[in-house]
Amino acid sequence: GPEVLRSQSPLVSSQISMSHFEDLKTSKPRDLSGVLVIDKTVGPTSHDVVTFARRSLGVSRIGHTGTLDPMATGVLPLVIGRATRLAQFLTASDKSYEATIAFGRTTDTHDAAGTITGSSDRRPTREQLEASLASFRGAFEQTPPVYSAKNIDGERSYDLARKGKAATMQRAKPVTVTVKHLEVLAFDGETARLTMQVSAGFYVRALAHDLGDTLGCGAVLVGLRRTRAGEFGLDRAVPLADVLQASRESLAGRLVPFRALLPELPSVTLRSAAQLERLRNGVEMGPGDLVTPLLLPRDPAPEAPSAAETPQVIVRLLGPDGDLVGLAKPAKTPGFLHGWVVLG
């Protein structure tokens, strides 16, 4: 991972010990579920952050929604309790980053932590940099770095690379990624600071390496801060130091509640607790079960794209109190919804 950008709440990983958890209160909030957005510091892995939060909150069901390298900082949303069932939807969201890229060298990891594999005295001009960035906007195919979490024949790519099997990456297929925004924030001839909004699965380290290739001078990622993951930005983030030091009740109060999750999806509200119970029992929800029926897209006409090419509609199901109780898909019966993920 990258090595230079500092978080707003620095934390040296060597300072992390069980002593941070000795004074935690013992009372456990009832049904602690939601999303805790962490501002990760340099040093800990994403798995480390999950471990810290698990201890601090006293809950076992916790996961993250998109790995950050140990030397990266910024937004790391954690799904807590029943919210773990929403992880796949939150992980699929766009991510925004500020990245610092240094020109003139390449490494095996595509970042400053790796072993240098090449160097060059050449440096790009601002005009050359801007021209090269044009090819990295929009949709294109990107090959994940050798050191990544990509799964190849049942093994993680970084495990294979550490075993000296980097050649196996030749069998890793490039993936289609999308860059919706990519601009230069600063450039001094040696390094460039970029801001970007990218699709899930995008590797900023790979962008740095490929940009260096395009410019003919080599480049590595030396700093990375994630400023947004889907709907979660730094404005909602809890400094990692607070996760280690704050009381369980204080952290519970910082959870993003269910009703605020996945706001971009269409929503319907169930009429009463009776509908919620029927939903839990697998009964499909019809117009009479909803406060206001949802108008769903019609089946594709013969001249329209095939159903396989039509985006699948996902609907938020809200309980009578307005809280998110599940996600649904259109049922085979027109106007009905089939419970897909039931949270309560």
Salt bridges, closest charged atoms under 4 A:
ASP31 OD2 - ARG82 NH2 2.68
ASP39 OD2 - ARG225 NH2 2.95
ASP69 OD2 - ARG205 NE 3.00
ASP94 OD2 - LYS180 NZ 2.66
GLU98 OE1 - ARG193 NH1 3.27
GLU130 OE2 - ARG126 NE 3.15
ASP153 OD2 - ARG171 NH1 2.15
GLU155 OE1 - LYS163 NZ 2.74
ASP159 OD1 - ARG162 NH1 3.94
GLU183 OE1 - ARG137 NH2 3.92
GLU190 OE1 - ARG123 NE 2.94
ASP213 OD2 - HIS209 NE2 3.76
GLU277 OE1 - ARG280 NH1 3.26
GLU284 OE2 - HIS338 ND1 3.93
ASP289 OD1 - ARG278 NH1 2.66
